[in-house]
Amino acid sequence: MSEEKNAPEEKMTFEEALAALEDAAEKLRSGKLGLEESIEVYDKSIMYYKQCEKILKDARQKIMIFDPVTGETKEFE
C-alpha cells in the first residue's frame, strides 16, 4: 500500500500527502473495503489531510505580498 511506504507522514511533501489522500478517498468510494479496513483508511486520510493543511499553513506564513503602488510588503491573508 502506498500509505505504508510514505510513513512517517511528517516527512511527506504536499504532493505525496495529497496523492495519498486522493488514493484513500478513491478506496473509500469504491465500496470494496470491509468495515475495519474502511475505518483504517479513513483514519489515515485524516492524517494526510492534516499534513496537507499544515504544509499549506506553513507556506502561507512565508508568503509576502508586494504592493507595487505603495512599495510595501504585507503578509498573505
VOFI-280269 format. One line per field, with one value per residue: x, y, z of N, C-alpha, C in turn. Coordinates in nm, 4 decimals. Each point is the difference from the previous one (the first is absolute). Layout:
# residues N
n_x	(X, ...)
n_y	(Y, ...)
n_z	(Z, ...)
ca_x	(X, ...)
ca_y	(Y, ...)
ca_z	(Z, ...)
c_x	(X, ...)
c_y	(Y, ...)
c_z	(Z, ...)
This chain:
# residues 77
n_x	(0.0830, -0.0421, -0.1011, 0.0278, 0.0268, -0.1025, -0.0079, 0.0301, -0.1233, 0.0720, 0.0548, -0.1316, 0.0175, -0.0369, 0.0752, 0.0910, -0.0170, -0.0044, 0.1027, 0.0567, -0.0355, 0.0373, 0.1083, 0.0094, -0.0265, 0.0843, 0.0818, -0.0251, 0.0134, 0.0995, -0.0152, 0.1268, 0.0119, 0.0510, -0.0782, 0.0730, 0.0119, -0.1293, -0.0138, 0.0818, -0.0566, -0.1166, 0.0471, 0.0548, -0.1186, -0.0434, 0.0939, -0.0322, -0.1272, 0.0260, 0.0702, -0.0954, -0.0893, 0.0847, 0.0269, -0.1298, -0.0273, 0.0989, -0.0440, -0.1232, 0.0592, 0.0551, -0.1207, 0.0680, -0.0897, 0.0451, -0.0180, -0.0116, -0.1201, -0.0012, 0.0384, -0.1099, 0.0447, -0.0900, -0.0394, 0.0053, -0.1225)
n_y	(-0.1192, 0.1030, -0.0148, -0.1294, 0.0102, 0.0819, -0.0943, 0.0890, 0.0359, 0.0295, -0.1053, -0.0116, 0.0094, 0.1202, -0.0174, -0.0525, 0.0951, 0.0894, -0.0601, -0.0098, 0.1260, 0.0306, -0.0734, 0.0540, 0.1177, -0.0342, -0.0455, 0.1080, 0.0729, -0.0861, 0.0085, -0.0249, 0.0951, -0.0838, -0.0156, -0.0987, -0.0485, 0.0210, -0.0435, -0.0990, -0.0184, 0.0102, -0.0736, -0.0764, 0.0027, -0.0107, -0.0925, -0.0538, 0.0145, -0.0416, -0.0952, -0.0161, 0.0020, -0.0768, -0.0722, 0.0060, -0.0277, -0.0893, -0.0428, 0.0060, -0.0478, -0.0690, 0.0030, 0.0861, 0.0954, 0.0249, 0.1200, -0.0075, 0.0331, -0.0679, -0.1080, -0.0284, -0.0803, -0.0945, -0.0569, -0.1198, 0.0341)
n_z	(0.0000, -0.0681, 0.0859, -0.0010, -0.1283, 0.0216, 0.0920, 0.0914, 0.0290, 0.1104, -0.0586, -0.0124, -0.1315, -0.0370, -0.1066, 0.0820, 0.0925, -0.0993, -0.0593, 0.1202, 0.0186, -0.1235, 0.0236, 0.1209, -0.0547, -0.0964, 0.0933, 0.0718, -0.1106, -0.0110, 0.1319, -0.0309, 0.0912, 0.0896, 0.1025, 0.0479, -0.1224, -0.0136, 0.1238, -0.0283, -0.1177, 0.0617, 0.1007, -0.0935, -0.0592, 0.1248, 0.0201, -0.1180, 0.0320, 0.1232, -0.0627, -0.0912, 0.0959, 0.0683, -0.1081, -0.0310, 0.1262, 0.0024, -0.1180, 0.0459, 0.1086, -0.0989, -0.0514, -0.0680, 0.0132, -0.1208, 0.0550, -0.1350, 0.0443, 0.1143, -0.0662, 0.0693, 0.0969, -0.0127, 0.1113, -0.0564, -0.0369)
ca_x	(-0.0830, 0.0793, -0.0004, 0.1019, 0.1334, 0.0183, 0.0130, -0.0957, -0.0702, 0.0635, 0.1029, -0.0636, -0.0201, -0.1409, -0.0466, -0.0130, -0.1140, -0.1214, -0.0211, -0.0444, -0.1373, -0.0838, -0.0038, -0.0878, -0.1369, -0.0418, -0.0250, -0.1251, -0.1112, -0.0174, -0.0951, 0.0518, 0.0692, -0.0801, -0.0155, 0.1262, 0.0939, -0.0519, 0.0333, 0.1449, 0.0277, -0.0554, 0.0904, 0.1202, -0.0350, -0.0026, 0.1407, 0.0486, -0.0656, 0.0654, 0.1337, -0.0176, -0.0410, 0.1166, 0.0937, -0.0570, 0.0049, 0.1389, 0.0321, -0.0739, 0.0708, 0.1243, -0.0290, -0.0191, -0.0620, 0.0589, -0.0936, 0.0815, -0.0390, 0.0627, 0.1355, 0.0073, -0.0362, -0.0814, -0.0231, -0.1142, -0.1147)
ca_y	(0.1192, 0.1216, 0.0702, -0.0559, 0.0367, 0.1423, 0.0307, 0.0774, 0.1030, 0.1306, 0.0138, 0.0030, 0.1280, 0.0302, -0.0815, -0.1380, -0.0068, 0.0182, -0.1231, -0.1033, 0.0361, -0.0341, -0.1458, -0.0446, 0.0358, -0.0916, -0.1306, 0.0088, 0.0122, -0.1238, -0.0859, -0.1370, -0.0252, -0.0394, 0.1047, 0.0259, 0.0602, 0.1344, 0.0862, 0.0212, 0.0903, 0.1297, 0.0585, 0.0450, 0.1145, 0.1174, 0.0386, 0.0616, 0.1311, 0.0900, 0.0286, 0.0987, 0.1251, 0.0554, 0.0478, 0.1217, 0.1044, 0.0427, 0.0737, 0.1254, 0.0886, 0.0434, 0.0803, 0.1433, 0.0624, 0.1288, 0.0976, 0.0850, 0.1400, 0.0574, -0.0528, -0.0717, -0.1403, -0.0394, -0.1439, -0.0574, -0.0214)
ca_z	(0.0000, -0.0089, 0.1278, 0.0860, -0.0441, 0.0207, 0.1419, 0.0773, -0.0756, 0.0146, -0.1031, -0.1313, -0.0658, -0.0227, -0.1118, 0.0466, 0.0921, -0.0788, -0.0772, 0.0948, 0.0363, -0.1144, -0.0070, 0.1087, -0.0357, -0.1069, 0.0626, 0.0760, -0.0958, -0.0766, 0.0676, 0.0017, 0.1257, 0.1146, 0.1006, 0.0702, -0.0946, -0.0291, 0.1133, -0.0050, -0.1123, 0.0390, 0.0997, -0.0706, -0.0848, 0.0877, 0.0197, -0.1237, -0.0099, 0.0960, -0.0508, -0.1080, 0.0638, 0.0690, -0.1012, -0.0571, 0.1032, 0.0090, -0.1223, 0.0047, 0.0923, -0.0638, -0.1182, 0.0192, -0.1164, -0.0335, -0.0563, -0.0863, 0.0136, 0.1185, 0.0163, 0.1266, 0.0011, 0.1151, 0.0067, -0.0723, 0.0892)
c_x	(0.0866, 0.0064, 0.1160, 0.1395, 0.0278, 0.0173, 0.1462, -0.0549, 0.0678, 0.1033, -0.0587, -0.0033, -0.1501, -0.0559, -0.0194, -0.1216, -0.1319, -0.0309, -0.0499, -0.1437, -0.0969, -0.0150, -0.0943, -0.1460, -0.0548, -0.0312, -0.1323, -0.1210, -0.0299, -0.1040, 0.0459, 0.0702, -0.0987, -0.0026, 0.1322, 0.1009, -0.0447, 0.0350, 0.1490, 0.0374, -0.0510, 0.0921, 0.1277, -0.0305, -0.0069, 0.1424, 0.0555, -0.0603, 0.0685, 0.1404, -0.0064, -0.0328, 0.1183, 0.0991, -0.0510, 0.0046, 0.1417, 0.0404, -0.0663, 0.0714, 0.1273, -0.0236, -0.0236, -0.0575, 0.0622, -0.1057, 0.0815, -0.0336, 0.0724, 0.1442, 0.0181, -0.0312, -0.0834, -0.0205, -0.1239, -0.1117, -0.0893)
c_y	(0.1243, 0.0745, -0.0473, 0.0449, 0.1481, 0.0384, 0.0305, 0.1176, 0.1360, 0.0257, 0.0116, 0.1422, 0.0236, -0.0908, -0.1457, -0.0163, 0.0135, -0.1255, -0.1124, 0.0259, -0.0355, -0.1514, -0.0563, 0.0280, -0.0947, -0.1387, 0.0013, 0.0069, -0.1303, -0.0924, -0.1445, -0.0347, -0.0463, 0.1137, 0.0357, 0.0698, 0.1414, 0.0971, 0.0314, 0.0997, 0.1404, 0.0703, 0.0526, 0.1219, 0.1284, 0.0483, 0.0688, 0.1388, 0.1004, 0.0368, 0.1034, 0.1366, 0.0680, 0.0583, 0.1301, 0.1161, 0.0548, 0.0836, 0.1372, 0.1015, 0.0558, 0.0965, 0.1451, 0.0563, 0.1378, 0.0873, 0.0975, 0.1490, 0.0658, -0.0454, -0.0778, -0.1483, -0.0272, -0.1496, -0.0380, -0.0272, -0.1078)
c_z	(0.0000, 0.1324, 0.0873, -0.0422, 0.0220, 0.1462, 0.0312, -0.0790, 0.0069, -0.1095, -0.1398, -0.0556, -0.0147, -0.1082, 0.0404, 0.0912, -0.0756, -0.0814, 0.0911, 0.0429, -0.1125, -0.0147, 0.1069, -0.0332, -0.1073, 0.0562, 0.0763, -0.0926, -0.0718, 0.0628, 0.0131, 0.1304, 0.1063, 0.1015, 0.0664, -0.0913, -0.0370, 0.1116, 0.0006, -0.1098, 0.0329, 0.0999, -0.0656, -0.0867, 0.0821, 0.0253, -0.1248, -0.0187, 0.0921, -0.0454, -0.1123, 0.0584, 0.0683, -0.0999, -0.0615, 0.0990, 0.0127, -0.1216, 0.0008, 0.0900, -0.0610, -0.1156, 0.0391, -0.1305, -0.0188, -0.0652, -0.0840, 0.0124, 0.1183, 0.0181, 0.1284, -0.0210, 0.1237, -0.0056, -0.0780, 0.0998, -0.0541)
